[in-house]
Amino acid sequence: MAALRLPSPPPTPTAKWALPPPSRASSARWAHSSHRRTAVAARRGSPEGEEPPVRTLLIDNYDSYTYNIFQELSVVNGVPPVVVRNDEWTWREVYRLVYKERVFDNIVISPGPGSPACPSDIGICLRILCECGDIPILGVCLGHQALGFVHGAKIVHAPEAIHGRLSELEHNGCYLFNQIPSGINSGFKVVRYHSLVIEADSLSEDLESIAWTASPKMLSYLESDKPDITSSTFWGSLDNLLITNLSECSTSDGKVPSINNASEVDGYRVLMGVRHCTRPHYGVQFHPESVATHYGRQIFQNFKKITTEYGLQTPSPQERKISSADLVNFVANDLLHSERLKLWDSVGTYALSKRSSGAKSLRLRWKKIDNLVSRIGCSENIFSVLFGHHIAEDTFWLDSSSVDQNRARFSFMGGKGGPLWKQMTFHLSNQRANCGGNLTIRDSHGCTNRNFLKDGFLDFLDKEMQSIQYNEKDYEGLPFDFHGGFVGYIGYGLKVECDASSNNAKSSTPDACFFFADNLVVVDHSNGDVYLLSLHDEYSSSNGDGDCQNSIHSSWLTNTEKKLLRMDAMAPRLPINGSSFTRSSSVNKQGFVIEKSKEEYIRDVQSCLDYIKDGESYELCLTTQMNRRTDYMNALKLYLKLRKQNPAPYAAWLNFSSENLSICCSSPESEKDQAENLMIVDLLRNDLGKVCEPGSVHVPRLMDVESYKTVHTMVSTIRGTKMSNLSPVDCVKAAFPGGSMTGAPKVRSMEILDSLETSPRGIYSGSIGFFSYNKTFDLNIVIRTVVLHNGEASIGAGGAIVALSDPEAEYNEMLLKAKAPTKVVEECSQQMYSPDRWDSMQTTIS
């Protein structure tokens, strides 16, 4: 999402370097004794018995409340903090001032507009949260979300956007809430300004929930009354930090407080605070600095106490002064608490040159669960539990649902992943060759970036793949070709990037749409094995650091494995065959409307025969479209019904929620006779011959070309230096669109078909599949497919017209090919989806 930039307050003299850096002993550790406290106070210039001042680095995320925090910290700390914008300092400067110059005791990360997933919104903060593992940090609102984000938590929309209203909170007694009551009617009311939250269920083992809303009731500022201290219950302990005086966390009467019970109803609980389990890092979603927040100053005082107590039992700043390489190792050892990856040996010029060049070095980690499918029922159950929630938004499933496992052994599925996940949506700028187009890139938290691609989408995709470096040892032992990377579709209209001169009309759907999948699940249908794969970029700094991404993808592997194993344990109770449809009282009675009447279609077939007769073409694949309204239809349920009634080796499900687009594909295996197959093979040989050295193309006379992997196989047999570096995108550009969907000669055939077909084919006749990060690929040809877009279902159908074709028979063949998908849509239109099955599976497993 676009960030709203607010004007910053005028410069304040106290925000400058008005105070000299503190003087500290170079080797002594702080001890829990009075004389050591006295020594610390003396080093700070404070009289014995007085609290030493605490110096805070306050990172400003371009927020209008930062200087409210500034004022509170000035009072609590005894000295004003230093305020720095999130893009004002580099990590090198932060490291120098925090570790070498020892200027700061703790760090506070302010609220701000946008999302922690957008580098321009969060700046240096993610890097600080990753690398400053021994520095107390408090994140407020956006800073709180950033703490969750760097440790793998999901940032999602709140149940409702809350701005300038108050909530009552519960907390778990973490010392950040020492001397603060908890629960309904306790008086602990806080001000909230936010639209996003950390999804509580997505917290990794590194993070702990420490506060949440106590009730669904919202209060306005005028409704907020003074806290009733007499009826409050106080929580508070320093957890693993030493408290030498218990009176510091007792009530006014000297008694150690009891603990309120948690609310009985959890449906309204919104996460309001987290802390790291081993680091002194805390986050609060609300605004403690607000004038209407109760106990806001106490929170800052408690954070000051945490800072001083933590400092008393950790090495002095002089002892914290470590080399950059040591710091990287420290962060890696702290973050990767399970199954660590080895870091790149050098953190010097080589790594910096890789980062600055824009190259990505992707590393893969994977796990295998033997024979899982046979124990939990089917791959459909896996998809529903892992990705079927929220009607499977932003998910993919390259689904080998056919019983013919010799041709399509593996299925690939996934959803929104980690820091590398993104969606790429491309629209041609016009319908002419070399026209370029507009690309929108959206990450998993809605941050978007738009660019015009002068050279088109396929060239962009090729450059993206060429920029990726990889280690072949990472995927040794994997029996399949897709290890993560680009998965999506290429629409038929992208033929203008592959020799065609124009399109007859603009498609209402994007001309190409892909996810970059950094997390995915693979099902081996031959033996029931399930594989979990996760990618991370060891050089990326856009989300804090490669180490953070390593931690995030390790967490995904672990959490996904746990969900699958719970499925295994609960398999006898899974509602495998439960019905999830109920009869609707308001059914849309309108059926499919075919774009052309029978007479019009037969007339077009006769035109094709005339072109063939005149020598303009050998074969013309004539198609048409049929459409109907599908308001409120559940796309995922439609696809599950389609795959059951029409299983196919190249079936696929794609959902792009931001485009209101779902694709339900049941592309079958080839049923063409040898004569037609030979024609297509020769067409492919011709296409490759245009870019090959003379005499270098050698392929079998007959082969199945329903999958573009065929082209890859052909390329592997090509000799000659000119073709030695042919990329997957080059292969696709040479053969797209599929010859079986156009005709021969292909370019002229496409021109003829454009003159006959009055509406765009869109996704139909294009390709769905993957481009793996390690330069393997596989694409189907989109037929037998339902496209659901903006409340309308569209299905394309047609057939190859040759000299011996009969117009009436060709019309009947077109209807026959559309029968399976149209039947499923009509059946689903008579029913309304009930989420019982999927929701019950989600609730049971998660």
Buried (B, 14 or more C-beta within 10 A) or exposed (E): BEBEEEEBEEEEEBBEEEEEBBEBBEEEEBEEEEEBBBBBBEBBEBEEEEBBBBBBBBBBBBBBBBBBBBEBBBEBBBBBBBBBBBBEBEBEEBBEBBBEEBBBBBBBBBBBBBBBBBBBBBBBBBBBBBBBBBBBBBBBBBBBBBBBBBBBBBBBEBEEEBEEBBBBBBBBBBBBBBBBBBBEEBBBBBBBBBEBBBBBEBBBEBBBBBBBBBBEEBBEEEEBEEBEEEEBBBBBBBBEBEBEEEEBBBBEEEEEBEEBEBBEEEEBBBBBBBBBBEBBBBBBBBBBBBEBBBBBBBBBBBBBBBBBBBBBEBBBBEBBBBEBEEBBBBBBEBBBBEEBBEBBEEBEEEBEEBBEEEBBBBBBBBBBBEEBBEBBBBBBBBBBBBBBBBBBBBBBBBBBBBEEEEBBBBBBBBBBBBBBBBBBBBBBEEBEBEBBBBBBBBBBBBBBEEEEBEEBBBBBBBBBBEEBBBEEEBBEEBEBBBBBBBBBBBBBBBBBBBBBBBBBBEBBBBBBBBBBBBBBBBBBBEEBBBBBBBBBBBBBBBBBBBBBBBBBBBBBBBBBBEBBBBBEEEBEEBBBEEEBBEEEEEEBEEEBEBBBEBEEBBEBBEBBBEBBEEEBBBBBBBBBBBBBEBEEBBBBBBBBBBBEEBBBBBBBBBBBBBBEBBBBBBBBBBEBEEEBBBBBBBBBBBBBBEBBBEEBBEBEEEBBBBBBBBBBBBBEEBEEEEBEEBBBBBBBBBBBBBBBBBBBBBBBBBBBBBEBBBBBBBBBBBBBBBBBBBBBBBBBBBBBBBBBBEEEBBBBBBBBBBEEBEBEEBBEBBBEBBEBBBBBBEBBBEBBBBBBBBBBBBEBBE
